[in-house]
Amino acid sequence: MQKLVLDLAERSMWTGAEAALGLAAVELADIPVWWAAPIALVAASAKSWVAGRLIGRPGTASTLPAAKDPATPSGLGA
């Protein structure tokens, strides 16, 4: 249950950060606000790529440690 709560908190935090980044970008660029959604999607893709290849475990987009990530197969993160 604790892993699920941590996963939910991580996903919520990253979604909020990506949305805020999208809104900040459209404000700074002085472009229509509907561009915030595509910018947030690019930020999400970039975060997933970095997390899955550089800081996370291959095959997941989680930034949680393996022991706390529900996507980690049993026995690998314990």
C-alpha positions as CSV (number, residue, x, y, z in Angstrom):
1,M,0.0,0.0,0.0
2,Q,2.9,2.4,0.8
3,K,4.4,1.8,-2.6
4,L,1.0,2.7,-4.2
5,V,0.8,6.0,-2.2
6,L,4.4,6.9,-3.1
7,D,3.7,6.2,-6.8
8,L,0.6,8.3,-6.7
9,A,2.4,11.1,-5.1
10,E,5.3,10.9,-7.6
11,R,2.9,10.9,-10.6
12,S,0.9,13.8,-9.2
13,M,4.0,15.9,-8.5
14,W,5.4,15.4,-11.9
15,T,2.1,16.1,-13.6
16,G,1.8,19.3,-11.7
17,A,5.4,20.3,-12.5
18,E,4.9,19.6,-16.2
19,A,1.7,21.6,-16.4
20,A,3.3,24.5,-14.5
21,L,6.3,24.4,-16.9
22,G,3.9,24.5,-19.9
23,L,2.1,27.5,-18.5
24,A,5.3,29.3,-17.7
25,A,6.6,28.7,-21.2
26,V,3.6,30.1,-22.9
27,E,3.7,33.2,-20.6
28,L,7.3,33.8,-21.3
29,A,7.0,33.2,-25.0
30,D,3.8,35.3,-25.2
31,I,1.9,32.6,-27.2
32,P,-1.6,31.3,-26.9
33,V,-2.3,29.3,-23.8
34,W,-3.4,26.2,-25.7
35,W,0.3,25.6,-26.4
36,A,0.8,24.7,-22.8
37,A,-0.6,21.2,-23.4
38,P,1.8,20.2,-26.1
39,I,4.7,21.8,-24.1
40,A,3.7,19.8,-21.0
41,L,3.5,16.6,-23.1
42,V,7.1,17.2,-24.4
43,A,8.2,17.8,-20.8
44,A,6.6,14.5,-19.8
45,S,8.2,12.6,-22.6
46,A,11.6,14.1,-21.8
47,K,11.2,13.2,-18.1
48,S,10.2,9.7,-19.0
49,W,13.2,9.3,-21.3
50,V,15.6,10.6,-18.7
51,A,14.1,8.6,-15.9
52,G,14.0,5.3,-17.9
53,R,17.5,5.6,-19.2
54,L,19.7,7.7,-16.9
55,I,18.3,7.8,-13.4
56,G,15.6,5.1,-13.2
57,R,15.3,1.5,-14.0
58,P,15.1,0.4,-17.7
59,G,11.5,-0.1,-18.8
60,T,10.0,2.3,-16.2
61,A,9.5,6.1,-16.2
62,S,9.6,6.2,-12.4
63,T,12.0,8.4,-10.5
64,L,11.4,6.5,-7.3
65,P,14.1,4.2,-5.9
66,A,13.6,0.6,-7.0
67,A,12.6,-0.5,-3.5
68,K,9.7,2.0,-3.4
69,D,8.6,1.7,-7.0
70,P,5.5,-0.5,-7.7
71,A,6.7,-1.1,-11.3
72,T,9.9,-2.9,-10.0
73,P,9.5,-6.6,-10.3
74,S,9.4,-8.5,-7.0
75,G,12.7,-9.4,-5.6
76,L,14.7,-6.7,-7.5
77,G,14.0,-3.7,-5.3
78,A,13.9,-5.3,-1.9
